[in-house]
Amino acid sequence: MATPKEAYDIAVIGGGNAALCAAMTAAEAGARVLILETAPKPYRGGNSRHTRNFRCMHSGPLGPLVEAYSEDEYLSDLLKVTGGKTDEHLARLAIRTSEECLPWMEEHGVRFQPSLSGTLSLARTNAFFMGGGKSLVNAYYRTAAGLGVDVLYEAAVTHLELNSDQIEWVDYTYEGQSQRITPKAVIVASGGFQADTDWLTRAWGEPAKNFLIRGTPYNRGVVLSDLLDQGVESVGDPTQCHAVAIDGRAPKFDGGIVTRLDCVPFSIVVNKDAERFYDEGEDVWPKRYAIWGRLVAAQPDQVGYAIIDAKSLNLFMPSVFPPLKADRLDELAGMMDLPAEKLKATVSAFNAACGDISGFHPTELDGVTTSGLIPPKTNWARPITEPPFYGYSLRTGVTFTYLGLKVDETAQCSTPSGKIKNLWAAGETMAGSILGQGYLAGFGMTIGTVFGRIAGREAAAYAN
């Protein structure tokens, strides 16, 4: 265990994937590194412990990934989900560098599952961690320890003193005491502000009080706020975030990946008035799941309900919570507190708009669509007719916010006057530099890994 009295070249603020990639890279370059992690040791790792995959460009088969996934195709997928709201230069840097990251991850202790098939359609694009994000985090902490990186848990950074163009010191609390260190360089990798409900409410208004936070309760944006207040350049919209539709029964914080619902493409989704409000079959789920958090957020009471029948039950990965189940739609409506006659009418209208379903194919865009229905369902549109019927409640689950620190291609932060010579940022705290809106499955880990390594390299070069 480190003591606050030791001299460090680099302080890394945060303890997730980006922080660890930065710390290991800097240590391998000869720097003396201290990680300051706000969470207790059992909860270390930030949102990274809830992740499960890494989206990776590759020119041919690579590790568990099959075939090829080109830079241009990857970028096209990103532009589609962000509506073009991305810094293409930084996006291409992240994409292009991801190919070399996968073997680097393996060298630093990460193990990958064999390629996946089935409804996720990710065998070519996303490499899944053996044991999930928790195993990745634990592997990196073991590797970091072997490289001499010190870690303080429950060390909450409260202030970075910015004087002109450099950070002079870092203040934090540890074991009930206020501490101060003066590292040569600082890397901020402490995430967004999503766990601060008051900040979310200032950005979104009252609806934010109904949001659930999928990830760690420790990402409250304290360091982000401190730096923005001192004039460090920001990027991103405070109302933009990675928000998905999760099971309405999930806990307020830390529900993680298991609370995500993947049933939407094979369902109809209604609001509390039993009215559909968006095309459930717009695209394959990994490219569309991240829009549903915002869609649900715009509905009354920020809630939605997914309705499926027996023939769709086994087409998606189940949530940790079993669905509500009933032999009749009106019975299911009663269980979900929905207007029964309206739900029956909505389902009837949907069923009547379904046409030829012979081309139904659950793992690819099948063009099985409705006719004359608003909004349409453009793929996987099969009538909901086979009892028992099943229902899930949906709420907005925020993963991380996109308001963050603006960085350049070297992960360096700036003020309007110019670069801050000893401050870098990586991971969710700077992801808004690339993600203007929307999300692509596995891309957060790409950003964190690529820019974590860049920040570690640059900070070590400066410190040395």
N, C-alpha and C positions, 0 to 999 in steps of 0.2 A: 504493500500500500504506500502510495506517495505521501509525502508530507508537504504542506504548503511552503515550507522554508527552502525547498530545493529550487535551483535555478533551471528554467526550461527555455529551450529555444522557441518552442511552439506550443500554444494553448489551443486545443480543439474543443469547441463548445458544442455539446451534443454527443449522443452515444449510439446513433443508428448507423445504417449502411454507409452514408456519405462521410460521416465523421470517422468511421473505422477505416474506410478506404484512404482517406486523407492521412490519418495517423500512421497507418502501415507504410504508405508510400514515403512519408517524411522520415520515418524511422529508418527505412532502408537507405535513405540518402544521408544518414548519419546524424539526424537531428534528435535532440532530446525532447520528447513529446509528452504532454499531459492532456488527458481527456477529462473534461468536466461534464459529468452526466447528472442531470437533475433528478432522474428517477432512482429509486432504490435498486439494488443489484437484481432482484428477481424480475423487475420490470424494465431492465435496461434494453436499449435497442430502438426506442421510439416506435414509429409506425413500421419499421423494417421487420419487426418480429411477426407482424400480421401479413407480410407479403408471401408470395409463393412462386413468382417467376420473374424472369429477366427477358425483355424483348431485345432481340439481337439480329443485326445484319450479318449475313454470311454469303460468300460467293459460291459455296458448295457445302456438302454435309459437314457439320461442325459439332463435336460433342454429341448431345442428344438430338440435335436439330437435323432435319432431313432436307434434301434438295437445296434450294438457294432462296435468299430473301435479299433483294438488291437495295442499295441506298435509295434509288428513285422510288421503288415500290413502298418502302418503309416511309419515306417522306410523303408520298401520296396518301398513305393511310393516316398519317399525322395531320396533313392539311385537311383531310375530309372531316375528322372529328373536331378540329379546332376552327373550322370555317375559314382557314387561312390566317388566323390570328396567331402567328408564331414568328420568331426571329429565325429566318431560314438559315442564316450563317451559323448560328449556335445550334440549331436543330440538326443540320448536316454534320456538324462537328460531333455531336452526341451520337448520331446514327453511325457515322463512319468509324468512330473509335470503339463502338460496342463490339465489333468483331474481335478485336484484340483483348477485350475485357474478359470474355468467357474463359479462355485458357488461363488468364491471370487469376480469375476467381478460383479456378480449380487449384492453381498453385498455392493459393492462400487458404485452402481448407474446405472450399465449398464442394459439395457433391450434388450431382444432378440425376434426376429420374430418367428412365428411358422415355423416348418421345411419346406424347399423348395423342390419342385419336378420339373420335367421338364428337359430341356436340360442341366442344370448345373450338375445334378447327385451329389449333395452335401448334401442331407438331412441327411446322415449318418456321414459325416466327418467335416462339417463346420457349425458353428453357426453364423447366421447373426444378426447384430446389428439393433435394431429398431431405425430408423432415421439415420443409417449409422455412419461412423466414427466421423462426427461432433458432433452427439449426445453423443457418447462415450466420446469424449474429454471434452465436456461441463459437463457431469456428473462427470467425474473425477476431473475437476477443482472445482466444487461445493463441492465434498467430501473433496478434499485437503484443501480448505478454512476452512471447518468445523473442520479439524484436526490442524489448525493453521499454515499451510504452507503459506509462503509469496511468491509472484510472482512479478518479475520486467519484464515488456514487453519492447521491443526495447532496451534490454540490451545485447549488442554484446560482448561476451567474446573474448579477443584478445590474452591472454597469460596465461598459467599456469606455474609457476616457479617450475621446478623440481630440487631439490637439493639432490643428492645422492639417497636415497630411499623414499623420500616423496615430496609431493606438498606443498610448503610453502605459496604461495598466488595465488590469481586469479585476473587478471586485466580485466576490461571490461569498455565499454563506456555506459553512461546513461545520457539522457537529455543534450547531448553535452559536458559532463564532463568525464574525465578519473577517474575511481574508482578502488579501491583495497580492497579486503577482504581476511581474513586469516581463513577460515573454518578449522575444524579439519579433515574433509574428503571431497572428491570431487567425484561426479558421472558424467561421461561424457555420455550423451545420445543425442548428437547433430547431428546424422545422418552421411551420406556420403558426397561426394564432387561433386555430379552430377550437381549442379547448377552453378559450376565454369566451364564455357565452355573452358577456356584456359587449365585447368587441364585435362578435358576430351580429348581435342585435343592433349595434350602431350602424353596421354596414347594410344589413338586410331588413331591419325593422322587426316588428313583433313576431312575424312568422319564425324567425330564427330560434325563438324559445322552444319551438316544437321539434327542432332538428336533433338528431342523435349523432354522436361523434364515434365513428367506427374505430378510431385509433386511440393512441395514448392520451391520458388526461394531462400529461406533463407539457404538451406543446401549447403554451399559452402566449407565445409571441413576446416574451419579456425582453429578450435581446434585440429582436427585430424592432420593437417599439423604441427601445433605448437608442438604437442607431438612427432610425428615421427621425427621431426628435433632434438629433445632432446634425441633421442635414445630409446623411448618407443617401445617395440616389436610390429611389425606389422604382419598382416596375410592377405592373399588374393592377387589376381591379379588385378591390376588397370584396366584391360580391361574387367574383369568379373563384371556383374551387373544384376539386375532384369530389363530386357528390354523387352517390349512387342510391338506388332504391334498395333499402334493406328491410328485413322483417320488422314489422312494427312492434314486436315483442322484445326486440333487442334491448340491452341495457343502455343507459345514457352515454357511457364511455366504454371504450375498449372491447366492444363486441367482436371486432376483427372480421376476417374473411368469412367465417362460418355463418354470419348473419346476412350475407348477401343472398339475394334471390335471383336465380337464373331462369325462372319459369316464364318470364314476360313474353318471349317470342311465341310461345305455344298457348298463350292465354288471351283473354281480353282484360284490359285494365280499366276500372271505373273509379270515379270519385265518390264522395259520400252521398251524392245524389243519384248514384248508379248510372252515371253518364260516362261514356268513353271520351277520351280527350286527346289521344295521339295514336299514331300508327305503331302497333306493337311489333310488326314484322318488317321494320324499315331496313335492317341490315343484320348480319350475324352478330351475336351477342357481344363478343370481345370488342367490337367497334362501336357498339351502341349502348352498352350497359351504363356508361358514365353519364349519359344525358338524362337518365330517369330520375336522378336525385333532384335535379332542377325542375323537371316536369311535375313531380309530386309536390315540390315546394310551392308551386304556383296554384295548387288546388285548395279548396276550402279546408281549413284545419290542417293543411299540409299532410294529407293522408290519401292513399289510394288503395285499391283492392284488386288483386289478380284472381281471376276465375278460370279454372280449367275443369276438364272432365277426366274420366278414368283412362281414356286412351292416351292422354298426354302426361300422365303422372310420372312415368319413368324416362322421360326424354331429357331431363336436366338434372344437374347435381342438386341434391336436396339441401335445404337449409337445416340448421341445427334444430329448428323447431318444426314439428310436424304440421301439415296444413289442417285447417278445419275441414270437416267432412260431413256431407249430408246426401241423402238419397233424392232430395228434391231441391230445386233452386230456391223456392220460397223459404224452405227450412234453412238453407245456407244463408240466405239474406238475413233471417232473424238472428242467426249466430253472429253475423258481422255487423249488425245494427244498420243494415241498408234497407231502403224502401223495397219491399218484396215485389210489388207489381211493376215498379219501374225497372228493377233488375231483370225480371222475366221479359219485359218488353225489349230491353236493350239486347239481351241474349237472342231473342226471337228475330229482331231486326238484323243482328249479325249473322245468324244462321241462314236467314233468307238471302243474304248477300253473298254467301259462299257459293262457289261454282264447282267446277271439276276439281276433285282433290286427288286424282290418280297420280299426279306428279309430285305429291308431298314427299319432301326429303328433309329430315330434321337437321342435317349437318351442313347444308349449303343453301344459298338463295335458290328457292324453287319456283318462284313466280306464281305460287298458288295464292290467288288474291281474291279480295271481295270485289263486287261490282255495285256501283251506285251508292256506296256507303261513305258517310263523312263523319270522322276521318276514315280513310280506307285502312285495310290491313293488307300489305302488299306482298307478304310471303307467309307461308305456314298457316293459311286461313282455312281451318277446318271447323265445321259446326260443333258447337258444344252441346252434345246430345246424350252422351253415354254416362249414366250414373255408375257409381256415386260421383257427385260434384265436389270440387275442392276449392278452398279459398285461402289466400294469404293477405294479410294487411301489409301495406307498404308505407314506409316513412323515409324522409330524406336522411341519409347517412353521410356526413361530411368526413372525408378522409384527410385532405389537407387544403389549405387556402393558397391562393396564387399571388396575393400581394406579398412582395418580398424585396430582396436586395438585388439591384441591377448589377450584373457582372459582364465582363468582356470574355473573350475566348480563353483568357488565362485565369478565369474565375476571380479576378480582382475586382474589388469594390471601389467606388468613386464618390466624390462630392461634386457639385457643379464647378468647383475650382480645379478639379483634376483627380488623378488616382490617389487612393490612400495606399501608401507604399508598403504597409505591412498587414493588410486586411484582405482576406479572401473568404468566399462563401461557396457552399456546395449543398446539394440536396434540395429538400422541399423549401428551404428558406430562400432559394434563388430560382426555383422551377418556373416561376412566372416570367423569367427572362425568355423562356421557350414556349411555355403553355399559356396562351392568351385566354383560352377557354377550352372546355371539353377535356377528354382524356383517352388515352390508348393503353390497353391492358399491358402491364409490365414496363411502361415507359418511365415511371417514377424511379424504378431501380436503375434504369439506364442512365438517367440524368445524374442520380446520386453517385453511381459508380464512376462514370466518366469524369464528372466535375470534382468529385472527391479526390481522385487520383491526380487531376490537374492541380487542384489547390494544394495538395500535399507536396507535389514536386516543386511548385513555384514558391511556396512558403519556405521549404527547406533550402532552396537555392538562395533566397533572400537572407535567411538566418545564418547560412554558412559563409 
